[in-house]
């Protein structure tokens, strides 16, 4: 597996819930995985690190999943359904709780995650190069 690849975890009951967003991320070279519930998400987070968590489930700051991702490089968002669509609510920004930051509309959100993915790709690439240099 490419060590510079960005790992994205979708916490969603249906893989089709975020199909367009998932396809967009995969076009950027992201590796996307889906967990149907918090417990499945915890199993995945125990096995590998994630750069981005996108949830259609309500995720509380006291959640075991958020606690596990806190102090990591992961950014996390919750999709909040509203009358005329949905907003993406920031929960974690690179492992730090950030609930209270402004929610993002769909177009703003795509721009925000594109920036998150680009930064994660650079960070992961640098980490992979450092690991190769250390092994040599």
Helices and strands as residue ranges (DSSP letters): E 7-11, G 15-18, H 19-27, E 31-35, H 38-47, E 52-55, H 64-69, E 75-82, E 85-93, E 96-97, H 106-135
